[in-house]
Amino acid sequence: MIEELLEKFAGVDVEWKKLGEATFWDKKFQGVNKKLQQKILKFKHISSKELKAIKKNDGNIKLLSTGNYSGYTTEDCVNKEYINYGEILTIPTGGTANIKYHNGYFVDSGNLICMAQDGVNLKYIYYYLLNINNTIQSLFRGSGIKHPSMPEILTLKIPIPPLEVQQQIVEVLDTFTELTAELTAELTARQKQFEYYLNEKLSFGDDVEWKKLGEIAVIGTGKHDTKDAVKDGNYIFYARGREPLKLNVFDFDETSIITAGDGVGVGKVFHYARGKYALHQRAYRIVPNESVDTRFIYHYIVANFYNYIKKASVSSSVASLRRPMFLKFPIPIPSLEKQKEIVDFLDQFNELVNSSTNGLQREIELRQKQYEYYRDKILSF
């Protein structure tokens, strides 16, 4: 069916217009011809800090940021003066060309906002701009934070087929994006399901003995630097990232838990190491003793350590870890039989979730590529 539509669209008469001739914007831009700005829209904006502060899980008013941050709020959380309404398209005032479309109530922070002129389907314009996003991005200028050059952006030529054809194109592309959204929602649900069972199985009170991690484990660092890595080394080299490297020598031969000492993976990225491996000088190895199940300690640390160090840190973000942070981390010690029971359940459930998750991720990637392929085809006039 899509191929038939492509054939049909190929013979359609198209009028090429400047973007400013197809849209109205909420700001008068310096250096733009007055003919491209005959009507100026009015929308209210708030700061990015205020935007994040009013987020609600059950909200019905969209929060529009300049970046990837997304969420909703409710009327009782924000001054009604800042609640806007309309079918709109946004381009950030600074940063990257993160173009967004919304139809309904919204609160905005830091975006330039436009609406469609007569005879133009705004969502069609949105899809077309996504298709030329690299061009839009090249028109963001500046030595520090880059800002859009609106005189150039508003003079970009946009193909405008008949309104009926615009609507058909939108319907086709919506089908792809809706399917991807459904798959993404399913993936999120699977991940939340695992987190639920992880937290349920690893929640303990005063009915079990609690010890500090330093009492039941040896904790230390490695001696290598990332530059020591070799492409086809004989042993796994755990550094500070998610993907292990390789070395031709090993430092340890054991079962241990590995985590980054600094960098973006602090408190979040953990490896379960078995056998011979090498270790980075700013990565930590945690080697529990025989009184506990190492795999149980691994699951508990993965579920709870990051929140623990966030509370222990004096700053809002954790930049690096020090050995005392590990030594003081409280660990519940149920019976070894109970530990093994929890480990068996979580390992089996994790394997089940990962197999379905990997399949969903591959399907999402495939659908995204398919969508981008047909978007490019269908918008080539």
C-alpha positions, 0 to 999 in steps of 0.5 A: 500500500505504501508503494502505491501511495509513493507512486501516487504522490510522485505525480502530485503538483507541489508548490514550494514555499518558504517556511515563513510563508507556511507558518506563523511564529511567536516572536518577531525575528531581527533580519527577517523580511516583514512579509514572512512575519505578518502575524506574531503569535502570543504564548507564555513561557516559564523557566526550565527549573519551573517546568521540572518542578511542576511535573505530575505523573497523572497530568494532562497538560504537556510540558515542552522543554528544549531538550529530551525532558518530557512530562505532564502537569495539572491545572492546580500545579501551575499558574493558569496564565502559563497554560497555552493551547493549540496545535503547535511546533517548537524549535529550541531557542538554543542548544540542538534542533530538537523539533517537537509537535503537540496538539492541545494544552501545554506549558513551554520553556525555552522554545520558539513556537509556530502554528500553520497558515491556511492550506498547511497541515502543521504535522506535515511540516513537522515531519518534513522538518524532521527529515531535514533535521541535519539542515536545521541543525547546521543553521544553529550558530554560535561559539558557546550555546548555539542558537537558531538563525531564524532568517535562514530557517524561515527562508528554507523552501518547503514542498507544499502538496494539496492539503488532502495529500499532506493529510495522507502523508501524515496518516502514513507516517503516524502509523509508523510512529504509533507502532514504535510508541506502542513497542516502546511502551511495552519495553518500558512496562517490561523493565518496570515489571522487573524493577517491581519484583527486584524491589519486592524480593530485596525489601527487608526490615528488622526481621533479618540481620544487617551488616555493613558491606565492609564486614562481609566483603573485600573492596579494592581497585585495579591498577590499569589505565584505559590506554593499556587495553588491547583489541584482541586481549586474552582477558576481560578488562573491566574499566569504567564503562558498560562495555568491558575491554581486553588485556593480555594480563589478568589481575584477579581470578575470582567471583566479584562485583565490579563498578566504576569509581567515577564517570557517567556509570558511577553507582549505576553500572555493575558487572558480575565477574567470574574467573580471570580479569583485569581491573581499571585503577578507578574501578572497584571490585567487591568480593563477598566472603563465604558467609553470603551468596555473591549473586545475592549481594550483586542483586542487592547492590544493583537495586539499592547502591545508587540511591544510597550514595546519592543520599550520602553525597554532599552534592546533587550529583555523584561524580566519584566514589571512595572506598569508605562509601562502600564499607558503610553500605548496609546489607541485609543478611537473610539465611543462605537458603533464602538468599539462594531462593531470591537469586534463583527467582531474580536470575530466571525472571531477569533472563525472561525479561531480557530475552523479550526486551532484546526482541522488543529493542530489535523490533523498535530499531527495525521500525525506526529505520523503516519509518525513516526510510519511508519518511525520506521516500514519501517527502522527496518531491 
